[in-house]
Amino acid sequence: IFTDWKVTQEVSAQSAVVGQVLLKHQSVHQFDFDIQTAPDWAKMIFSANRDYCRRHGYKLLLREGGHAKPTKWQSRLCSNKHKKVKHVYACERQYDRENSGWEKVAMMSHYLDKSGADHFLILDIDAAFVHEDRDTVRNLMGELDLAGKDVLVTNKDYEKADGAKRLDCSLIFAKNTDFSRALFRER
């Protein structure tokens, strides 16, 4: 079950929506999103991004959710590999990080269809807008237009070996077009 929290006011259709995603998976510190009890780093990032969106007129959403369910093939693989329930569960949790990425795709699909905004940006909860005087989202819009593209995704270039060839869902930016809506709907 996932919950969306609208953090800043509605924007016109001529703008962008910024969505931050807090999903629980094995490799991150777990906390229920409550700005009063969240870790200091999360409070600082959340505050910076909220202020950035207010300053530039973007709607900020926070999507909070639990573990992404394992796929049928993942469950089958883990069940065949392990006999004890706790070991099957631990095996399935190994897929949390990758499966959580698909929730970001679902969020993108939902908001491209429903928000009415021209652009939608999804960021991990640990990503922050740090340049107060720059409109990073507007710059991303310009980059898409200049390249003649509708979608920008990042790769894992920080990983050795084939990281540059692997997509990373920590930042996804899309123009609200027929192509983008179809792309994210086909998950």
RAPE-V472261 format. One line per field, one symbol per residue. ss: DSSP state (H for helix, E for strand, - for the rest). phi: phi as a letter, one per 30 degrees, with the letter a starting at -180 (. if undefined). A space follows every 50 residues. Layout:
BEGIN
ss->???
phi->???
END
This chain:
BEGIN
ss->-EEEEE---------EEEEEEEE----------------HHHHHHHHHHH HHHHHH--EEEEEEE------HHHHHHHHHH---HHHHHHHHH--HHHHH HHHHHHHHHHHHHH----EEEEEE-----------HHHHHHHHHHHH--- EEEEE-------HHH-EEEEEEEEE--HHHHHHHH--
phi->.bbccdccdebdddbbccccbccdbecbdcaddbedcdeedddddedddd dedddcicdcccccadddddddddddeddddbcdedddddddddcedddd edddddddeedddcdiddbbbcbddccbdccdccceddddeddddddicc bbbcccddddicedccdbcdbbbbddbeedddedddd
END
